[in-house]
């Protein structure tokens, strides 16, 4: 009888182990997600404090035509404008509310330029960029206006900080071609160029549908 009980215990052990593994497999995705989320929160801010490299007023003044009336707007992109941008530049705009600025000619009443300042995540910190375009879909100015302290040397040694002269005067189609050819470039340059294209394409969508 003692032998039978021992045998039953030995036989049941693999079954218990299998049940445990099955349960672990069921709960592991949620468990891993919670761990990853915790790690992401733990690392957030490791890039150091956000350092302002340029004042908002300075950036907008450089990117919008002088003498124009500046109109601040906050809205979503229309479906028609978003489709147009995706077709022309290959940019899929998010269905979000954006704050941007339009330049209106005081005599003709036509919108002749647009600018926007946006912040996005980079590694364990943030980057703030600004871009302006004219009515001919050309970049007037592009800049990195803010950056987490830890990554300033990394950007200084690659794409740069402050005004990035390389993109001034470039058409959006030229910029789209530039982005497509940066697969092997350093991460700051790739990220800045792609975010710059998204922001400029967004402005083109708003400028195209402005009334």
DRENLO-501698 format. One record per residue: residue in one letter; residue number from 0; x, y, z of N, C-alpha, C in turn. Coordinates in Angstrom, 2 decimals, m for minus. Example, Ala and Ser with C-alpha at 12.3 -4.5 7.8 and 13.67 -1.06 7.14 Angstrom:
BEGIN
   residu   num       n.X       n.Y       n.Z      ca.X      ca.Y      ca.Z       c.X       c.Y       c.Z
        A     0     13.19     m5.69      7.80     12.30     m4.50      7.80     13.20     m3.30      7.80
        S     1     12.85     m2.25      7.08     13.67     m1.06      7.14     12.90      0.03      7.87
***
This chain:
BEGIN
   residu   num       n.X       n.Y       n.Z      ca.X      ca.Y      ca.Z       c.X       c.Y       c.Z
        X     0      0.84     m1.21      0.00      0.00      0.00      0.00      0.86      1.24      0.00
        X     1      1.93      1.20      0.82      2.85      2.33      0.86      3.50      2.50     m0.50
        X     2      3.80      1.36     m1.18      4.41      1.40     m2.50      3.47      2.04     m3.51
        X     3      2.17      1.70     m3.42      1.18      2.25     m4.35      1.06      3.76     m4.18
        X     4      1.05      4.25     m2.94      0.95      5.69     m2.69      2.16      6.43     m3.24
        X     5      3.35      5.81     m3.05      4.57      6.41     m3.55      4.56      6.48     m5.06
        X     6      4.12      5.39     m5.69      4.03      5.35     m7.14      3.10      6.42     m7.65
        X     7      1.96      6.60     m6.98      0.98      7.61     m7.41      1.58      8.99     m7.32
        X     8      2.39      9.21     m6.25      3.02     10.53     m6.09      4.00     10.81     m7.20
        X     9      4.80      9.77     m7.55      5.79      9.93     m8.62      5.10     10.18     m9.95
        X    10      4.04      9.45    m10.21      3.32      9.58    m11.49      2.66     10.95    m11.60
        X    11      2.14     11.46    m10.46      1.40     12.71    m10.52      2.30     13.93    m10.64
        X    12      3.59     13.81    m10.31      4.49     14.96    m10.34      4.61     15.59    m11.72
        X    13      4.86     14.82    m12.79      4.92     15.44    m14.12      3.62     16.13    m14.49
        X    14      2.48     15.54    m14.05      1.19     16.14    m14.36      1.06     17.51    m13.70
        X    15      1.51     17.60    m12.43      1.47     18.88    m11.72      2.36     19.89    m12.38
        X    16      3.55     19.43    m12.82      4.49     20.33    m13.49      3.92     20.85    m14.79
        X    17      3.25     19.97    m15.52      2.63     20.38    m16.79      1.55     21.41    m16.56
        X    18      0.75     21.19    m15.50     m0.31     22.15    m15.18      0.28     23.51    m14.83
        X    19      1.37     23.48    m14.08      2.03     24.73    m13.69      2.56     25.49    m14.91
        X    20      3.20     24.76    m15.82      3.74     25.37    m17.02      2.64     25.95    m17.90
        X    21      1.52     25.19    m17.98      0.40     25.67    m18.79     m0.15     26.97    m18.22
        X    22     m0.27     27.02    m16.90     m0.76     28.25    m16.25      0.21     29.40    m16.47
        X    23      1.51     29.10    m16.42      2.52     30.14    m16.61      2.45     30.71    m18.01
        X    24      2.23     29.83    m18.99      2.11     30.28    m20.38      0.90     31.18    m20.57
        X    25     m0.18     30.87    m19.84     m1.40     31.67    m19.96     m1.21     33.07    m19.39
        X    26     m0.54     33.15    m18.23     m0.42     34.46    m17.58      0.83     35.21    m18.00
        X    27      1.79     34.56    m18.67      3.06     35.21    m18.96      2.95     36.45    m19.84
        X    28      2.10     36.51    m20.89      2.03     37.74    m21.68      1.65     38.94    m20.84
        X    29      0.63     38.80    m20.01      0.22     39.91    m19.16      1.32     40.27    m18.17
        X    30      1.97     39.21    m17.64      3.04     39.45    m16.69      4.19     40.21    m17.35
        X    31      4.56     39.75    m18.55      5.64     40.42    m19.27      5.30     41.85    m19.61
        X    32      4.05     42.09    m20.00      3.63     43.45    m20.33      3.76     44.36    m19.12
        X    33      3.38     43.83    m17.95      3.48     44.64    m16.74      4.94     44.93    m16.41
        X    34      5.80     43.93    m16.64      7.22     44.13    m16.40      7.79     45.17    m17.34
        X    35      7.47     45.03    m18.66      7.96     45.99    m19.65      7.46     47.39    m19.34
        X    36      6.20     47.50    m18.96      5.63     48.81    m18.62      6.36     49.43    m17.45
        X    37      6.64     48.58    m16.46      7.37     49.06    m15.29      8.76     49.53    m15.65
        X    38      9.43     48.76    m16.54     10.77     49.15    m16.97     10.74     50.46    m17.74
        X    39      9.73     50.62    m18.61      9.62     51.84    m19.41      9.43     53.05    m18.50
        X    40      8.58     52.89    m17.47      8.35     53.98    m16.54      9.62     54.27    m15.73
        X    41     10.33     53.20    m15.39     11.54     53.37    m14.60     12.61     54.11    m15.38
        X    42     12.70     53.84    m16.70     13.72     54.47    m17.53     13.33     55.86    m18.00
        X    43     12.04     56.18    m17.98     11.59     57.49    m18.42     12.23     58.57    m17.56
        X    44     12.86     59.51    m18.21     13.51     60.58    m17.47     14.99     60.36    m17.29
        X    45     15.51     59.18    m17.70     16.94     58.92    m17.58     17.75     59.78    m18.54
        X    46     17.06     60.41    m19.49     17.75     61.31    m20.42     18.09     62.65    m19.79
        X    47     17.65     62.85    m18.56     17.94     64.11    m17.89     16.87     65.14    m18.15
        X    48     17.00     66.31    m17.56     15.99     67.36    m17.73     15.95     67.89    m19.16
        X    49     14.79     68.37    m19.57     14.63     68.97    m20.90     15.33     70.32    m20.92
        X    50     16.21     70.52    m21.88     16.96     71.77    m22.01     16.39     72.55    m23.19
        X    51     15.98     73.78    m22.95     15.46     74.63    m24.02     16.63     75.21    m24.81
        X    52     16.65     74.94    m26.10     17.72     75.43    m26.97     17.31     76.67    m27.76
        X    53     16.01     76.94    m27.77     15.49     78.07    m28.52     14.11     78.42    m28.01
        X    54     13.83     79.70    m27.87     12.51     80.12    m27.42     11.49     79.96    m28.54
        X    55     10.27     79.65    m28.15      9.19     79.43    m29.10      9.00     80.64    m30.02
        X    56      9.03     81.83    m29.44      8.83     83.05    m30.22      9.93     83.23    m31.26
        X    57     11.16     82.90    m30.88     12.29     83.01    m31.81     12.13     82.06    m32.98
        X    58     11.72     80.83    m32.68     11.55     79.82    m33.72     10.46     80.22    m34.71
        X    59      9.31     80.63    m34.18      8.19     80.99    m35.05      8.51     82.21    m35.90
        X    60      9.21     83.18    m35.32      9.56     84.39    m36.07     10.45     84.05    m37.26
        X    61     11.37     83.11    m37.08     12.27     82.73    m38.16     11.58     81.91    m39.24
        X    62     10.53     81.18    m38.87      9.90     80.24    m39.79      8.71     80.80    m40.55
        X    63      8.16     81.90    m40.07      7.00     82.50    m40.72      7.39     83.83    m41.36
        X    64      6.77     84.18    m42.49      7.14     85.41    m43.20      6.88     86.68    m42.38
        X    65      7.83     87.60    m42.43      7.69     88.86    m41.70      6.55     89.72    m42.25
        X    66      5.87     90.41    m41.36      4.79     91.30    m41.78      3.44     90.61    m41.95
        X    67      3.43     89.30    m41.91      2.17     88.57    m42.10      1.39     88.54    m40.79
        X    68      0.10     88.31    m40.88     m0.74     88.14    m39.71     m0.66     86.67    m39.29
        X    69     m0.30     86.43    m38.03     m0.13     85.05    m37.55     m1.41     84.59    m36.87
        X    70     m1.92     83.46    m37.32     m3.16     82.88    m36.79     m2.83     81.55    m36.14
        X    71     m3.19     81.42    m34.86     m2.98     80.15    m34.15     m4.24     79.30    m34.25
        X    72     m4.05     78.03    m34.61     m5.19     77.12    m34.74     m4.92     75.80    m34.02
        X    73     m6.01     75.14    m33.66     m5.94     73.84    m32.99     m7.05     72.98    m33.56
        X    74     m6.68     71.94    m34.31     m7.70     71.12    m34.97     m7.11     69.82    m35.49
        X    75     m7.98     68.97    m36.02     m7.58     67.74    m36.68     m7.44     67.99    m38.18
        X    76     m6.76     67.08    m38.85     m6.61     67.16    m40.30     m7.83     66.54    m40.95
        X    77     m8.33     67.17    m41.99     m9.47     66.61    m42.71     m9.05     65.33    m43.43
        X    78    m10.02     64.46    m43.69     m9.72     63.21    m44.37     m9.16     63.42    m45.75
        X    79     m9.69     64.41    m46.46     m9.23     64.70    m47.83     m7.78     65.17    m47.82
        X    80     m7.45     66.06    m46.88     m6.09     66.58    m46.79     m5.11     65.49    m46.37
        X    81     m5.53     64.61    m45.47     m4.67     63.51    m45.02     m4.39     62.53    m46.16
        X    82     m5.40     62.25    m46.96     m5.23     61.34    m48.11     m4.26     61.94    m49.13
        X    83     m4.38     63.24    m49.34     m3.51     63.93    m50.29     m2.05     63.86    m49.84
        X    84     m1.80     64.08    m48.56     m0.45     64.04    m48.01      0.14     62.64    m48.11
        X    85     m0.67     61.64    m47.81     m0.18     60.26    m47.89      0.18     59.90    m49.32
        X    86     m0.62     60.35    m50.27     m0.36     60.04    m51.68      0.90     60.75    m52.17
        X    87      1.09     62.01    m51.79      2.21     62.79    m52.31      3.54     62.51    m51.60
        X    88      3.48     62.32    m50.27      4.73     62.22    m49.51      4.90     60.90    m48.77
        X    89      3.90     60.03    m48.83      4.00     58.74    m48.14      3.91     58.85    m46.63
        X    90      3.27     59.91    m46.14      3.15     60.13    m44.70      1.72     59.84    m44.25
        X    91      1.58     58.95    m43.28      0.28     58.60    m42.72      0.08     59.42    m41.45
        X    92     m0.72     60.48    m41.53     m0.91     61.38    m40.40     m1.83     60.78    m39.35
        X    93     m1.50     60.98    m38.09     m2.31     60.49    m36.99     m3.59     61.32    m36.87
        X    94     m4.65     60.67    m36.46     m5.94     61.36    m36.29     m5.98     62.03    m34.92
        X    95     m5.14     63.06    m34.77     m5.00     63.75    m33.50     m5.33     65.24    m33.66
        X    96     m5.43     65.93    m32.55     m5.62     67.38    m32.57     m4.25     68.04    m32.50
        X    97     m3.96     68.95    m33.42     m2.67     69.60    m33.49     m2.81     71.11    m33.29
        X    98     m1.81     71.69    m32.64     m1.74     73.14    m32.53     m0.66     73.63    m33.48
        X    99     m1.00     74.58    m34.34     m0.06     75.07    m35.35     m0.34     76.54    m35.63
        X   100      0.47     77.13    m36.51      0.36     78.56    m36.80      0.35     78.79    m38.30
        X   101     m0.55     79.68    m38.74     m0.64     80.04    m40.14     m0.25     81.51    m40.31
        X   102      0.40     81.80    m41.43      0.76     83.18    m41.77     m0.17     83.65    m42.89
        X   103     m0.85     84.76    m42.64     m1.83     85.28    m43.59     m1.36     86.63    m44.13
        X   104     m1.29     86.74    m45.46     m0.90     88.01    m46.08     m1.94     89.08    m45.76
        X   105     m1.50     90.22    m45.25     m2.44     91.25    m44.79     m3.18     91.92    m45.94
        X   106     m2.62     91.93    m47.13     m3.27     92.59    m48.27     m4.19     91.64    m49.03
        X   107     m3.67     90.49    m49.41     m4.46     89.55    m50.21     m5.37     88.66    m49.37
        X   108     m5.01     88.47    m48.10     m5.79     87.57    m47.25     m5.46     86.10    m47.46
        X   109     m4.47     85.83    m48.31     m4.09     84.45    m48.58     m3.13     83.92    m47.51
        X   110     m3.22     82.62    m47.26     m2.30     81.99    m46.31     m1.01     81.65    m47.05
        X   111      0.08     82.18    m46.55      1.35     82.06    m47.28      2.42     81.26    m46.53
        X   112      2.09     80.75    m45.39      3.06     79.97    m44.63      2.44     79.30    m43.43
        X   113      3.16     78.37    m42.85      2.67     77.66    m41.66      3.87     77.16    m40.87
        X   114      3.67     77.01    m39.57      4.75     76.52    m38.70      4.16     75.72    m37.55
        X   115      4.99     74.84    m37.00      4.54     74.01    m35.88      5.74     73.64    m35.02
        X   116      5.49     73.46    m33.73      6.50     72.98    m32.79      5.95     71.71    m32.16
        X   117      6.71     70.63    m32.21      6.26     69.35    m31.68      7.33     68.70    m30.82
        X   118      6.88     67.92    m29.83      7.79     67.17    m28.97      7.51     65.68    m29.13
        X   119      8.57     64.89    m29.17      8.41     63.45    m29.27      9.50     62.76    m28.47
        X   120      9.28     61.50    m28.17     10.22     60.75    m27.36     11.45     60.32    m28.13
        X   121     12.58     60.32    m27.42     13.84     59.82    m27.98     14.57     59.05    m26.88
        X   122     14.78     57.76    m27.09     15.39     56.90    m26.08     14.65     57.06    m24.75
        X   123     15.31     57.59    m23.71     14.66     57.77    m22.41     14.41     59.25    m22.11
        X   124     14.24     60.04    m23.17     13.99     61.46    m23.00     13.09     62.00    m24.09
        X   125     13.27     63.27    m24.42     12.41     63.92    m25.41     13.21     64.87    m26.30
        X   126     12.65     65.10    m27.48     13.21     66.08    m28.42     12.07     66.97    m28.88
        X   127     12.32     68.27    m28.95     11.33     69.22    m29.46     11.87     69.81    m30.76
        X   128     11.05     69.75    m31.81     11.47     70.29    m33.10     10.48     71.36    m33.57
        X   129     10.95     72.22    m34.45     10.09     73.24    m35.06     10.38     73.26    m36.56
        X   130      9.35     73.48    m37.34      9.51     73.56    m38.79      8.49     74.53    m39.36
        X   131      8.89     75.22    m40.42      7.98     76.10    m41.12      8.02     75.80    m42.61
        X   132      6.91     76.02    m43.31      6.88     75.85    m44.76      6.21     77.08    m45.38
        X   133      6.46     77.28    m46.67      5.78     78.36    m47.39      4.70     77.77    m48.26
        X   134      4.03     78.62    m49.04      2.92     78.16    m49.87      3.38     77.28    m51.03
        X   135      4.68     77.26    m51.29      5.22     76.43    m52.37      5.74     75.10    m51.88
        X   136      5.34     74.67    m50.69      5.75     73.40    m50.07      7.26     73.31    m49.89
        X   137      7.88     74.41    m49.53      9.31     74.44    m49.23      9.54     74.71    m47.74
        X   138     10.57     74.08    m47.19     10.93     74.31    m45.80     11.53     75.70    m45.67
        X   139     10.98     76.53    m44.80     11.56     77.85    m44.56     12.68     77.75    m43.53
        X   140     12.41     77.06    m42.44     13.42     76.81    m41.41     13.07     75.50    m40.70
        X   141     14.09     74.85    m40.18     13.90     73.65    m39.35     14.85     73.76    m38.17
        X   142     14.39     73.32    m37.01     15.23     73.47    m35.83     14.92     72.41    m34.77
        X   143     15.91     72.13    m33.95     15.71     71.38    m32.71     15.68     72.42    m31.61
        X   144     14.52     72.60    m31.00     14.33     73.68    m30.03     14.52     73.24    m28.58
        X   145     14.50     71.94    m28.34     14.68     71.44    m26.98     15.13     69.99    m27.02
        X   146     15.85     69.57    m25.98     16.40     68.22    m25.99     16.75     67.81    m24.56
        X   147     16.50     66.54    m24.25     16.91     66.03    m22.95     18.43     66.15    m22.82
        X   148     18.87     66.60    m21.68     20.28     66.98    m21.47     21.27     65.90    m21.88
        X   149     20.96     64.66    m21.57     21.89     63.55    m21.83     22.20     63.39    m23.32
        X   150     21.25     63.79    m24.19     21.41     63.51    m25.62     21.90     64.71    m26.43
        X   151     22.19     65.82    m25.77     22.70     66.99    m26.49     24.02     66.67    m27.22
        X   152     25.00     66.04    m26.57     26.24     65.70    m27.30     25.99     64.79    m28.50
        X   153     25.07     63.84    m28.35     24.77     62.90    m29.43     24.21     63.63    m30.65
        X   154     23.31     64.58    m30.41     22.73     65.34    m31.52     23.72     66.36    m32.08
        X   155     24.50     66.99    m31.20     25.52     67.94    m31.66     26.50     67.29    m32.62
        X   156     26.80     66.02    m32.37     27.78     65.32    m33.19     27.20     64.68    m34.44
        X   157     25.90     64.78    m34.63     25.27     64.15    m35.81     24.41     65.16    m36.57
        X   158     23.14     65.24    m36.23     22.24     66.13    m36.97     22.45     67.59    m36.60
        X   159     22.87     67.87    m35.38     23.05     69.24    m34.92     21.97     69.64    m33.93
        X   160     22.04     70.87    m33.45     21.01     71.43    m32.57     20.74     72.87    m32.99
        X   161     19.65     73.43    m32.50     19.26     74.77    m32.96     18.76     74.69    m34.38
        X   162     19.03     75.73    m35.18     18.61     75.71    m36.59     19.46     74.71    m37.38
        X   163     18.77     73.88    m38.17     19.45     72.88    m39.01     19.38     73.39    m40.45
        X   164     20.44     74.04    m40.90     20.43     74.74    m42.19     20.27     73.80    m43.39
        X   165     20.65     72.56    m43.22     20.61     71.60    m44.34     19.25     71.53    m45.01
        X   166     18.19     71.68    m44.24     16.84     71.46    m44.78     16.18     72.75    m45.29
        X   167     16.80     73.88    m45.07     16.20     75.15    m45.50     16.10     75.22    m47.03
        X   168     14.91     75.53    m47.52     14.68     75.64    m48.96     14.34     74.32    m49.65
        X   169     14.38     73.23    m48.92     14.09     71.91    m49.49     12.58     71.74    m49.66
        X   170     12.15     71.19    m50.80     10.72     70.90    m50.99     10.35     69.66    m50.19
        X   171      9.07     69.50    m49.95      8.64     68.32    m49.20      8.92     67.03    m49.95
        X   172      8.85     67.08    m51.28      9.14     65.88    m52.06     10.63     65.55    m51.98
        X   173     11.46     66.59    m51.97     12.89     66.35    m51.78     13.18     65.79    m50.40
        X   174     12.48     66.31    m49.41     12.64     65.82    m48.04     12.21     64.36    m47.93
        X   175     11.11     64.01    m48.60     10.65     62.62    m48.60     11.70     61.70    m49.21
        X   176     12.34     62.16    m50.27     13.42     61.39    m50.88     14.62     61.27    m49.97
        X   177     14.91     62.36    m49.25     16.01     62.35    m48.29     15.77     61.31    m47.20
        X   178     14.55     61.29    m46.66     14.20     60.35    m45.60     14.33     58.91    m46.09
        X   179     13.89     58.66    m47.31     13.95     57.30    m47.87     15.38     56.79    m48.01
        X   180     16.34     57.70    m48.12     17.73     57.28    m48.31     18.56     57.25    m47.04
        X   181     17.91     57.33    m45.88     18.65     57.41    m44.62     18.64     56.11    m43.81
        X   182     18.40     54.98    m44.47     18.30     53.72    m43.73     19.56     53.41    m42.93
        X   183     20.72     53.77    m43.44     21.98     53.43    m42.76     22.56     54.61    m41.98
        X   184     21.84     55.71    m41.90     22.33     56.88    m41.16     22.22     56.66    m39.66
        X   185     22.85     57.53    m38.89     22.78     57.44    m37.44     21.35     57.71    m36.98
        X   186     21.04     57.23    m35.76     19.67     57.31    m35.25     19.15     58.74    m35.12
        X   187     19.92     59.69    m34.56     19.40     61.07    m34.46     19.02     61.66    m35.82
        X   188     19.85     61.45    m36.83     19.58     61.99    m38.16     18.34     61.37    m38.77
        X   189     18.22     60.03    m38.65     17.04     59.34    m39.19     15.77     59.83    m38.51
        X   190     15.83     59.89    m37.20     14.64     60.27    m36.44     14.23     61.71    m36.72
        X   191     15.20     62.61    m36.71     14.88     64.02    m36.96     14.29     64.21    m38.35
        X   192     14.90     63.61    m39.37     14.42     63.78    m40.74     13.01     63.23    m40.91
        X   193     12.74     62.07    m40.32     11.41     61.48    m40.47     10.35     62.29    m39.73
        X   194     10.69     62.78    m38.54      9.75     63.61    m37.78      9.56     64.96    m38.46
        X   195     10.62     65.45    m39.06     10.54     66.72    m39.80      9.58     66.58    m40.99
        X   196      9.69     65.47    m41.70      8.80     65.22    m42.83      7.35     65.12    m42.37
        X   197      7.11     64.41    m41.29      5.74     64.28    m40.77      5.16     65.63    m40.40
        X   198      5.96     66.46    m39.71      5.49     67.78    m39.29      5.25     68.69    m40.48
        X   199      6.16     68.66    m41.46      6.01     69.51    m42.64      4.82     69.07    m43.49
        X   200      4.64     67.76    m43.61      3.49     67.24    m44.36      2.18     67.62    m43.67
        X   201      2.19     67.62    m42.36      1.03     68.04    m41.58      0.70     69.51    m41.88
        X   202      1.72     70.35    m41.90      1.53     71.76    m42.20      0.99     71.94    m43.62
        X   203      1.52     71.16    m44.56      1.04     71.25    m45.93     m0.44     70.89    m46.02
        X   204     m0.84     69.89    m45.23     m2.27     69.51    m45.21     m3.13     70.64    m44.69
        X   205     m2.70     71.28    m43.61     m3.46     72.38    m43.03     m3.46     73.61    m43.96
        X   206     m2.31     73.88    m44.56     m2.20     75.03    m45.46     m3.06     74.85    m46.68
        X   207     m3.10     73.60    m47.19     m3.89     73.29    m48.38     m5.38     73.48    m48.15
        X   208     m5.83     73.17    m46.93     m7.27     73.25    m46.64     m7.65     74.49    m45.85
        X   209     m6.70     75.41    m45.64     m6.97     76.62    m44.85     m7.97     77.54    m45.54
        X   210     m8.86     78.12    m44.72     m9.86     79.05    m45.24     m9.95     80.24    m44.31
***
